[in-house]
Amino acid sequence: MSISTGFGEAQQWAQTHFGGVGLGDVRRSRRAVTLAAGWAREPGATIPRLSQGQSYASKAAYQLLGHAQTTPDALQAPHRQHVAQQLQAPGTFLLVEDTTELSWPEAAERRAGLGPVGPGKATSQGVLLHSLVAAAWPEQDPDPAAKRPALPLLGLLDQQFHVRQPVPEAEKASSHGGSRPRQGRPRESALWAQSLRAVGSPPPGTRWVVVADRGADIYEHLQQCQAQGLGFVVRAAQNRALVAGANKLPAGRLFELARAQPSAGTFLFSLRGRPRQPARDVVLQVSFSPALGLRAPQRPGGATGKGAPIPGSVVRVWEEGSPEAARPGLEWLLLCDQPVTDLAQAMVCARQYASRWLIEDFHKALKTGLGAEKLQLQTAARLFAAVALLSVVALALVDLREKSRLEPNLPAEASGLTGTELRVLRHQRRRPLATVREVYLALAALGGHLGRKGDGPPGWQTLWLGRRSLRLLVEGVQMAAQLLQE
């Protein structure tokens, strides 16, 4: 069951994911469900707008978010438990992990509990948000012709709010580069392993694969995966030394070994648009290395290589660039926990890493779609509590797109829309809308998607706008029916 199941019935959906929240008072628990349902019904709305001009409702929401027991962990506890139960089923699941910055504009008075974010912005206020998102991986190999398999998002397994502290003066003045004073300060790199410890280990017959970008290329993080029986597909950031055998004999360097392997095949991949770089489709080469061991780095109190090596393999994915190219082609060097011995296994690792973009879309939905960085709450505690609720809604928005592509030929009733929504949408489009594909294309049209041959499938933002328009149409139909009865 994906996170967007029942999203059309906002109150029922919120009850599923937040109904069991324990906040010391049943009235606070009900208010948390009501607030989450409001944001599911109208993503991005302000609290006064959700309260529909009722001052007591706004006041109750602010009091809820500011209460000492309304912590992010407490608010998300029922949702995380719901996700964890689904991860006990046989099969393969991706645990996609990443960190993003949330920042809020400077106010006349600094918001209590926030820290500096962004390079060189000592006066900015914000927090590092580290999230672990679960998604189901298909039991059968995805269609190799597809650029990225659609995956049902299950939800959040863990989320941490890390407030940076200004660097102490003693550390700045250290003649040794701040190494010793820094040992007493929490490291941001520890967030990765902390999230895994909160998750535990998979049951027999189930495989959990941690998927992460270069920020996760940390020895302790990979070691934690190994200790908990978790698989991993992590993009390498360090040209690590390799060792072989029980004696840990030197076996070269990671990057050189990966780049020395010949191409074993290709696949098509869609690159997202970036500043000064338009979106494009590229053909990527794939190669894989024999089994390897990553040498343990030097750590305080231990020499280089003293720790146990991390076993695994490396898959290289790269774009063949011409000598005249203005910029280097794409290249991924992927650390994988399992030995890779053929192209099919290498392709699975490559496609699992390509699915990492789901968490990037989650961050965009949280910031752009739901306006988390526009919240005008004046304390960190209130901001973090609101973000905890908004995060679950943001994942449901992204999952709308995934659901539209998972099984497009199923009957329209499997689209997740209510019976009333389907009837109104069919009437508005003047079409029968027999399949899931047709339903979501109709929703996308309400959101502004033109449906031309070269437009591609609709994204989550377009579907979200379409659902918002459909909600207004349904409310209008229901209001008209009530007026006729008067």
Backbone torsions as a table, in degrees:
resi	resn	phi	psi	omega
1	MET	NA	117.0	-177.9
2	SER	-79.4	168.6	-172.9
3	ILE	-70.0	-22.1	-179.1
4	SER	-89.5	2.0	177.8
5	THR	-60.9	124.7	-179.3
6	GLY	78.4	12.3	-175.5
7	PHE	-63.8	-26.2	179.0
8	GLY	-65.8	-31.6	175.3
9	GLU	-94.3	84.8	-167.9
10	ALA	-57.7	-43.6	-177.6
11	GLN	-66.4	-42.4	179.3
12	GLN	-67.7	-39.9	177.6
13	TRP	-61.2	-46.0	179.7
14	ALA	-64.4	-35.3	177.7
15	GLN	-64.5	-37.5	179.1
16	THR	-63.1	-41.8	-172.0
17	HIS	-95.8	-18.0	-177.8
18	PHE	-132.6	0.2	-174.1
19	GLY	-63.1	-28.7	-178.8
20	GLY	-92.0	13.5	-176.3
21	VAL	-65.5	135.0	179.9
22	GLY	-107.0	105.8	-177.6
23	LEU	-119.9	18.8	175.5
24	GLY	83.9	-8.1	-178.7
25	ASP	-155.5	130.6	-177.3
26	VAL	-62.7	-28.4	179.1
27	ARG	-69.1	-36.3	176.2
28	ARG	-68.1	-38.6	178.7
29	SER	-62.7	-43.1	178.5
30	ARG	-64.7	-38.9	-179.1
31	ARG	-65.9	-36.7	177.9
32	ALA	-62.8	-42.8	177.8
33	VAL	-63.9	-43.1	-179.4
34	THR	-62.7	-42.3	-179.5
35	LEU	-66.3	-44.0	178.0
36	ALA	-63.4	-40.5	178.6
37	ALA	-64.1	-38.4	178.1
38	GLY	-61.6	-43.4	178.8
39	TRP	-71.2	-30.2	174.6
40	ALA	-68.8	-36.5	-179.5
41	ARG	-74.3	-37.3	-177.3
42	GLU	-138.7	77.4	-178.6
43	PRO	-58.1	136.5	177.7
44	GLY	88.5	-5.1	-179.3
45	ALA	-72.4	148.7	174.8
46	THR	-74.8	163.2	179.6
47	ILE	-62.7	-43.4	175.8
48	PRO	-59.6	-36.1	179.0
49	ARG	-67.6	-41.4	177.4
50	LEU	-62.6	-30.7	-178.1
51	SER	-80.8	-6.1	176.8
52	GLN	55.3	41.7	175.4
53	GLY	78.7	3.2	-180.0
54	GLN	-89.3	108.9	-173.4
55	SER	-62.1	-35.8	-178.7
56	TYR	-66.0	-33.8	179.3
57	ALA	-70.0	-40.9	176.6
58	SER	-63.3	-44.2	-179.8
59	LYS	-62.1	-39.9	179.6
60	ALA	-65.5	-38.4	178.8
61	ALA	-65.5	-44.0	178.9
62	TYR	-63.8	-40.5	178.4
63	GLN	-64.6	-39.8	178.0
64	LEU	-60.3	-49.9	-176.4
65	LEU	-66.1	-25.3	-178.8
66	GLY	-94.8	-2.3	-177.7
67	HIS	-71.8	146.0	-175.7
68	ALA	-61.2	-31.4	-178.3
69	GLN	-84.3	-9.1	-177.6
70	THR	-88.4	70.8	178.0
71	THR	-92.4	158.4	176.2
72	PRO	-55.2	-41.4	-179.7
73	ASP	-64.2	-41.1	179.8
74	ALA	-66.4	-41.7	-179.0
75	LEU	-65.9	-39.2	-176.1
76	GLN	-88.8	-4.0	-175.1
77	ALA	-54.9	-49.7	179.5
78	PRO	-63.0	-39.3	178.9
79	HIS	-63.3	-47.3	-178.9
80	ARG	-62.7	-38.7	177.7
81	GLN	-63.9	-39.4	177.2
82	HIS	-60.9	-42.0	179.1
83	VAL	-68.8	-44.0	-178.4
84	ALA	-61.2	-35.4	178.4
85	GLN	-64.3	-37.7	179.4
86	GLN	-69.2	-27.1	-179.9
87	LEU	-75.5	-5.0	178.9
88	GLN	-84.4	-9.7	-179.2
89	ALA	-73.6	151.8	176.7
90	PRO	-61.3	149.0	177.9
91	GLY	131.1	-166.7	-179.2
92	THR	-117.8	135.4	179.4
93	PHE	-131.0	141.9	175.5
94	LEU	-95.0	135.4	172.7
95	LEU	-111.4	97.0	-174.1
96	VAL	-90.3	125.3	-169.1
97	GLU	-125.0	137.0	177.7
98	ASP	-167.3	165.8	178.8
99	THR	-121.8	141.6	173.4
100	THR	-135.3	161.0	176.6
101	GLU	-98.3	135.4	169.0
102	LEU	-112.0	128.8	179.8
103	SER	-132.5	149.2	-179.9
104	TRP	-124.1	144.7	-178.2
105	PRO	-59.1	149.3	177.9
106	GLU	-65.3	136.5	177.6
107	ALA	-107.8	175.3	178.5
108	ALA	-57.6	-37.7	175.1
109	GLU	-119.0	135.8	-179.0
110	ARG	-62.3	141.0	-178.8
111	ARG	-78.0	124.6	-174.5
112	ALA	-62.9	134.9	172.9
113	GLY	94.1	-1.6	177.0
114	LEU	-95.6	166.3	-178.8
115	GLY	-132.7	178.1	179.9
116	PRO	-70.7	140.4	174.8
117	VAL	-137.0	159.2	178.4
118	GLY	81.9	148.1	-179.2
119	PRO	-69.7	127.6	174.7
120	GLY	67.7	21.2	-179.0
121	LYS	-117.2	76.4	-175.3
122	ALA	-66.9	-22.3	-177.5
123	THR	-95.0	-4.7	179.6
124	SER	-74.4	158.3	-176.3
125	GLN	-126.4	130.5	179.3
126	GLY	-179.5	-160.9	-175.4
127	VAL	-153.0	153.2	169.9
128	LEU	-90.5	126.4	-179.5
129	LEU	-108.5	114.2	-179.4
130	HIS	-108.0	121.9	-173.3
131	SER	-124.8	148.7	175.5
132	LEU	-124.7	111.7	-173.4
133	VAL	-108.9	134.2	179.7
134	ALA	-100.6	138.0	176.1
135	ALA	-140.8	147.4	179.2
136	ALA	-85.7	134.9	176.2
137	TRP	-97.1	138.2	-175.9
138	PRO	-60.4	143.6	-179.6
139	GLU	-65.5	-38.1	176.4
140	GLN	-97.6	155.3	179.7
141	ASP	-57.3	133.8	179.6
142	PRO	-61.5	157.4	177.3
143	ASP	-57.2	118.1	-177.6
144	PRO	-63.6	-18.3	178.9
145	ALA	-78.7	-19.0	180.0
146	ALA	-76.1	141.4	-177.6
147	LYS	-74.0	-30.2	174.2
148	ARG	-158.3	130.4	-179.8
149	PRO	-68.2	140.7	173.0
150	ALA	-74.3	134.7	-175.4
151	LEU	-126.3	133.4	173.8
152	PRO	-70.8	124.4	177.1
153	LEU	-83.4	129.1	-179.5
154	LEU	-90.3	-36.9	179.1
155	GLY	141.4	-163.7	-177.6
156	LEU	-93.2	133.7	173.8
157	LEU	-98.0	-28.7	-179.7
158	ASP	-160.0	150.2	175.4
159	GLN	-151.5	130.5	-177.7
160	GLN	-122.8	139.8	175.5
161	PHE	-108.2	110.4	-177.4
162	HIS	-109.2	115.5	179.6
163	VAL	-94.7	118.4	177.7
164	ARG	-68.4	142.5	175.0
165	GLN	-106.5	141.9	176.8
166	PRO	-56.3	145.4	-179.7
167	VAL	-65.5	126.3	-179.6
168	PRO	-61.6	150.4	-179.7
169	GLU	-61.4	-35.8	180.0
170	ALA	-61.8	-35.5	179.3
171	GLU	-72.6	-38.1	178.5
172	LYS	-62.8	-37.7	-174.8
173	ALA	-85.8	-2.5	-176.5
174	SER	-63.4	130.3	179.0
175	SER	-76.5	-8.9	-179.4
176	HIS	-103.5	22.5	177.8
177	GLY	79.0	12.0	176.6
178	GLY	80.4	13.8	-174.3
179	SER	-66.8	-50.9	-175.9
180	ARG	-69.4	-47.9	177.9
181	PRO	-60.2	-30.3	-176.0
182	ARG	-69.7	-21.4	-176.7
183	GLN	-63.3	-24.1	-179.9
184	GLY	-87.9	-0.9	-177.8
185	ARG	-105.4	137.8	179.9
186	PRO	-59.2	136.2	-179.9
187	ARG	-93.3	137.8	177.4
188	GLU	-64.8	-28.7	179.7
189	SER	-64.1	-20.2	-179.8
190	ALA	-71.6	-15.3	-179.4
191	LEU	-59.1	-36.9	-175.6
192	TRP	-62.7	-49.4	-178.7
193	ALA	-71.1	-32.2	179.2
194	GLN	-62.1	-40.2	178.5
195	SER	-61.9	-40.5	-178.9
196	LEU	-66.3	-40.2	-179.8
197	ARG	-61.6	-31.1	179.2
198	ALA	-71.9	-18.1	-175.3
199	VAL	-90.0	-37.5	-177.4
200	GLY	87.6	-152.7	-174.7
201	SER	-119.6	151.7	179.4
202	PRO	-74.2	153.3	176.5
203	PRO	-75.6	166.0	177.3
204	PRO	-57.9	139.9	179.8
205	GLY	84.9	1.5	-179.7
206	THR	-125.0	138.3	179.0
207	ARG	-119.1	127.2	174.3
208	TRP	-109.6	126.9	-177.1
209	VAL	-117.2	118.4	176.4
210	VAL	-79.2	124.4	-179.3
211	VAL	-118.2	124.8	-175.3
212	ALA	-155.7	160.9	179.6
213	ASP	-84.4	-168.7	-172.2
214	ARG	-63.2	-22.5	178.0
215	GLY	-61.8	-20.3	-178.9
216	ALA	-91.2	0.5	178.8
217	ASP	-77.6	72.5	-178.5
218	ILE	-126.5	132.2	-175.8
219	TYR	-55.9	-46.3	-178.1
220	GLU	-64.1	-33.0	178.7
221	HIS	-68.4	-46.7	178.0
222	LEU	-64.8	-37.0	177.9
223	GLN	-64.7	-38.0	178.8
224	GLN	-66.0	-40.3	175.4
225	CYS	-56.5	-47.1	-178.8
226	GLN	-62.6	-42.2	-177.2
227	ALA	-65.8	-32.1	-176.6
228	GLN	-95.7	3.0	-179.7
229	GLY	72.9	29.7	179.9
230	LEU	-98.4	139.1	170.3
231	GLY	-76.6	167.5	175.9
232	PHE	-151.7	146.2	169.1
233	VAL	-132.7	101.0	-172.1
234	VAL	-124.9	131.1	177.9
235	ARG	-71.6	127.7	-175.6
236	ALA	-73.0	137.9	174.5
237	ALA	-114.5	-23.8	-176.3
238	GLN	-109.2	136.6	174.3
239	ASN	-81.1	76.7	-169.7
240	ARG	-71.7	150.0	172.8
241	ALA	-74.3	144.3	-179.8
242	LEU	-108.9	148.9	177.4
243	VAL	-131.5	159.2	-178.9
244	ALA	-137.6	144.1	173.6
245	GLY	77.3	172.0	-178.8
246	ALA	-64.6	-25.2	-179.4
247	ASN	-86.6	1.5	178.6
248	LYS	56.1	47.3	-179.3
249	LEU	-70.8	141.3	179.8
250	PRO	-57.5	136.2	-177.8
251	ALA	-134.4	32.0	175.3
252	GLY	91.9	-161.8	-177.7
253	ARG	-120.2	151.4	-173.2
254	LEU	-61.2	-51.9	-174.1
255	PHE	-63.8	-41.9	-178.9
256	GLU	-64.6	-41.0	178.5
257	LEU	-63.6	-46.5	-177.6
258	ALA	-62.4	-42.5	-175.6
259	ARG	-77.9	-9.3	178.3
260	ALA	-87.0	-9.0	-176.6
261	GLN	-84.6	138.8	179.9
262	PRO	-74.8	157.0	177.5
263	SER	-63.8	135.3	178.0
264	ALA	-105.2	-7.1	-179.3
265	GLY	166.9	-177.0	-178.4
266	THR	-137.2	163.0	169.7
267	PHE	-152.9	159.1	-177.2
268	LEU	-93.4	136.4	-177.1
269	PHE	-138.7	141.3	178.8
270	SER	-98.1	117.3	176.9
271	LEU	-87.3	133.4	178.0
272	ARG	-71.3	152.9	176.3
273	GLY	-71.3	142.9	177.4
274	ARG	-134.9	169.3	177.8
275	PRO	-53.6	124.7	179.9
276	ARG	65.2	11.5	176.8
277	GLN	-135.8	102.1	-179.0
278	PRO	-68.4	157.8	175.6
279	ALA	-62.7	145.7	-179.0
280	ARG	-158.2	158.3	173.9
281	ASP	-97.4	134.6	-179.1
282	VAL	-129.9	151.4	173.2
283	VAL	-96.2	121.9	-175.4
284	LEU	-109.4	138.4	174.7
285	GLN	-85.4	151.7	-179.9
286	VAL	-131.8	133.3	172.5
287	SER	-138.8	167.5	179.7
288	PHE	-146.5	154.7	-177.0
289	SER	-107.0	165.1	170.3
290	PRO	-69.2	173.0	179.6
291	ALA	-57.0	146.0	-177.6
292	LEU	-143.8	169.4	175.3
293	GLY	-128.3	126.7	178.9
294	LEU	-87.4	121.5	-177.5
295	ARG	-67.1	141.1	177.3
296	ALA	-68.4	137.0	179.2
297	PRO	-79.3	171.2	175.3
298	GLN	-72.3	136.2	177.3
299	ARG	-133.7	156.7	178.6
300	PRO	-52.9	125.5	-179.8
301	GLY	87.0	0.3	-179.2
302	GLY	-145.6	139.7	-179.4
303	ALA	-77.3	164.7	176.7
304	THR	-58.9	132.1	178.2
305	GLY	83.6	0.4	-178.4
306	LYS	-69.1	-37.0	179.6
307	GLY	-73.2	170.0	-179.6
308	ALA	-72.3	138.9	176.7
309	PRO	-68.4	155.5	177.8
310	ILE	-96.0	115.4	179.3
311	PRO	-79.2	153.8	177.3
312	GLY	166.4	-149.8	178.7
313	SER	-154.5	173.5	179.2
314	VAL	-129.5	134.3	175.3
315	VAL	-111.7	129.5	178.1
316	ARG	-106.0	131.4	176.1
317	VAL	-124.3	125.4	-176.0
318	TRP	-150.9	158.8	178.1
319	GLU	-102.1	125.4	176.8
320	GLU	-70.7	113.9	-179.5
321	GLY	-103.4	147.8	176.7
322	SER	-80.2	155.1	179.1
323	PRO	-59.3	-24.1	-177.5
324	GLU	-86.2	-3.3	-176.0
325	ALA	-61.0	138.3	-178.7
326	ALA	-73.4	-23.7	-179.7
327	ARG	-137.5	153.0	179.3
328	PRO	-65.6	149.8	179.5
329	GLY	-73.1	167.0	179.4
330	LEU	-64.3	142.5	174.4
331	GLU	-147.8	128.6	171.5
332	TRP	-117.1	130.8	168.6
333	LEU	-112.0	108.0	-169.4
334	LEU	-104.2	120.8	173.4
335	LEU	-82.0	125.4	-178.4
336	CYS	-122.7	142.8	-176.9
337	ASP	-74.0	-29.6	-175.1
338	GLN	-97.6	151.6	173.6
339	PRO	-62.9	137.1	178.1
340	VAL	-111.1	118.4	-174.1
341	THR	-118.0	-6.7	178.5
342	ASP	-150.0	172.0	-176.5
343	LEU	-63.1	-38.4	-178.1
344	ALA	-60.1	-43.3	178.5
345	GLN	-66.7	-39.5	178.5
346	ALA	-63.8	-38.9	179.8
347	MET	-65.6	-37.6	177.8
348	VAL	-60.9	-45.4	179.1
349	CYS	-61.7	-43.7	-178.9
350	ALA	-63.8	-42.8	-177.5
351	ARG	-73.9	-31.2	174.4
352	GLN	-66.5	-40.0	177.3
353	TYR	-67.6	-37.0	177.5
354	ALA	-59.8	-26.9	178.9
355	SER	-73.2	-6.7	177.3
356	ARG	-60.0	-22.1	-179.4
357	TRP	-62.3	-16.1	177.0
358	LEU	-58.1	-39.1	-178.2
359	ILE	-75.9	-27.4	173.2
360	GLU	-65.6	-42.0	176.8
361	ASP	-64.5	-36.1	175.9
362	PHE	-60.7	-45.9	178.7
363	HIS	-61.2	-40.5	180.0
364	LYS	-66.7	-41.2	178.4
365	ALA	-63.4	-39.2	-179.6
366	LEU	-66.1	-42.5	-175.2
367	LYS	-85.8	-48.4	-175.0
368	THR	-85.6	-51.2	-176.2
369	GLY	-69.1	-41.9	-174.8
370	LEU	-104.9	-5.9	174.2
371	GLY	63.6	40.6	-178.4
372	ALA	-59.5	-34.0	-178.1
373	GLU	-83.3	1.6	176.0
374	LYS	-103.1	-0.1	178.2
375	LEU	-59.3	136.2	-177.2
376	GLN	-103.4	18.7	176.1
377	LEU	-66.9	145.1	-166.8
378	GLN	-101.5	1.7	176.5
379	THR	-131.7	153.5	179.0
380	ALA	-61.0	-39.4	-177.8
381	ALA	-59.1	-45.0	179.5
382	ARG	-68.1	-41.8	179.1
383	LEU	-60.7	-45.4	-177.2
384	PHE	-66.8	-38.7	178.4
385	ALA	-64.1	-42.2	178.8
386	ALA	-65.2	-42.1	179.9
387	VAL	-63.5	-35.4	178.6
388	ALA	-60.6	-41.2	176.9
389	LEU	-71.1	-45.2	-178.1
390	LEU	-63.1	-30.4	-178.1
391	SER	-62.7	-40.4	179.8
392	VAL	-67.9	-39.9	177.0
393	VAL	-64.5	-41.8	-179.3
394	ALA	-60.2	-41.0	178.1
395	LEU	-65.2	-36.7	178.2
396	ALA	-64.8	-36.5	177.6
397	LEU	-63.2	-44.9	178.9
398	VAL	-64.8	-36.2	-178.7
399	ASP	-68.2	-22.9	175.6
400	LEU	-57.1	-42.3	178.4
401	ARG	-66.2	-43.2	-179.7
402	GLU	-62.0	-42.4	-179.3
403	LYS	-63.8	-34.7	-179.0
404	SER	-66.5	-18.4	-175.7
405	ARG	-112.2	-8.7	-174.7
406	LEU	-68.5	-59.4	-178.9
407	GLU	-134.3	74.3	-171.8
408	PRO	-67.1	-17.3	-176.3
409	ASN	-93.9	2.8	176.3
410	LEU	-68.5	161.4	177.6
411	PRO	-59.1	154.0	-176.6
412	ALA	-57.8	-29.3	-179.3
413	GLU	-64.5	-16.7	178.6
414	ALA	-88.1	6.0	-175.8
415	SER	-76.9	-15.4	-178.6
416	GLY	97.4	-5.3	177.2
417	LEU	-81.5	151.3	176.0
418	THR	-73.6	166.5	178.8
419	GLY	-60.2	-40.3	178.7
420	THR	-65.1	-42.7	179.3
421	GLU	-61.6	-41.2	179.0
422	LEU	-63.8	-43.4	-179.6
423	ARG	-62.9	-43.9	-179.6
424	VAL	-65.8	-41.7	-179.0
425	LEU	-65.3	-40.8	178.2
426	ARG	-63.8	-40.2	-180.0
427	HIS	-68.2	-41.3	-178.5
428	GLN	-65.9	-38.4	-178.2
429	ARG	-87.3	-12.9	-178.9
430	ARG	56.7	42.3	179.2
431	ARG	-141.7	155.5	-178.0
432	PRO	-71.5	-28.7	179.7
433	LEU	50.4	75.6	-172.6
434	ALA	-87.9	-23.2	-174.5
435	THR	-122.0	166.9	176.6
436	VAL	-59.8	-41.5	179.5
437	ARG	-57.1	-46.5	-177.5
438	GLU	-66.4	-35.9	178.4
439	VAL	-63.5	-47.3	-176.7
440	TYR	-72.2	-29.9	173.5
441	LEU	-67.4	-36.4	176.2
442	ALA	-67.1	-41.0	175.2
443	LEU	-60.7	-44.9	-179.6
444	ALA	-61.9	-36.5	177.6
445	ALA	-62.6	-38.5	175.1
446	LEU	-63.4	-29.4	179.6
447	GLY	-87.3	0.9	176.6
448	GLY	106.1	4.3	179.0
449	HIS	-75.8	127.0	-175.5
450	LEU	-82.2	-20.4	176.7
451	GLY	69.7	25.3	177.2
452	ARG	-74.5	164.8	-174.1
453	LYS	-58.6	-39.6	-177.1
454	GLY	-92.5	5.9	-176.2
455	ASP	-77.9	-23.1	-177.5
456	GLY	76.9	174.4	-179.1
457	PRO	-69.9	151.8	-179.3
458	PRO	-68.6	148.1	177.1
459	GLY	-93.0	-179.7	-175.2
460	TRP	-66.8	-34.7	-178.9
461	GLN	-64.8	-42.6	178.9
462	THR	-64.8	-43.1	179.1
463	LEU	-65.1	-36.6	178.4
464	TRP	-63.9	-45.2	177.8
465	LEU	-62.5	-38.5	177.6
466	GLY	-64.0	-41.6	178.7
467	ARG	-65.0	-37.8	178.9
468	ARG	-63.6	-42.9	177.6
469	SER	-64.1	-39.9	179.2
470	LEU	-64.8	-39.5	178.8
471	ARG	-59.7	-43.1	179.2
472	LEU	-64.4	-39.0	177.9
473	LEU	-63.7	-43.5	-179.9
474	VAL	-64.0	-43.0	178.9
475	GLU	-62.7	-37.0	177.4
476	GLY	-65.1	-41.7	178.3
477	VAL	-63.0	-43.9	-179.0
478	GLN	-66.4	-38.6	179.3
479	MET	-67.6	-39.8	178.9
480	ALA	-62.0	-40.1	179.5
481	ALA	-64.0	-37.3	178.7
482	GLN	-68.3	-38.6	179.4
483	LEU	-64.6	-35.6	-179.8
484	LEU	-68.9	-25.3	-178.8
485	GLN	-82.9	-14.5	-177.6
486	GLU	-77.9	NA	NA
